[in-house]
Amino acid sequence: MSERAAPPQRRTYRHGNLRQALLEAGFALARTGGPEAVILREATRRAGVAPNAAYRHFADRDALIHAVSLAAMAELAHTMETEQADLPRLDDPVQAACARFRAVGTGYLRFARTEPGLFRTAFFVPADMSQAQAAPSAGTSGLTPFQLLGAALDDLVTVGRMSAEHRPGAEFIVWAGVHGLAALLIDGPLRGLQDAQADEATHLLIDMIERGL
């Protein structure tokens, strides 16, 4: 996947784990083509089974793409966690909390730019499956991307960098700003920016958000 090795594509179905084989096939399709590329028949072909075999595990395409979207969301969480884990050690608790907060945003945007197919899929949810499931969409810490953002904001309050009065609902505003830039960079008028320009836009946005906390 993004920071970890991609799951190997099975050429044939073995060992009785057809659901995982279909999920891995769907994940690979999403990586290269976004949610529109996740087709149940193609996933069964890649898993090496007849199309009807899939219905024991996924009732229809919506069920498969929902499972793939949760896996993509978990991969986004892993990328954000890696961004935080790679931070240098800082002795000042305020600076450390600010760095962790910024890493949430930079990791989010890095994933969008390096894995646009998975990023689009992470936020593609069929209408009848709009309730996110935390466990399948969480990273190693057990937190989803949204929960990682909330935890980073809570840290800012704990160290006194952010007023407790400003905390309620702050994750929605921050998320909207960062996700908006991500969409502009991969699907909107900013998609032609060079990497250095996109990096600069990322830092400018997070600077503005941090100053407004």
Beta strands, then each sheet from edge to edge (+ up, - down):
end
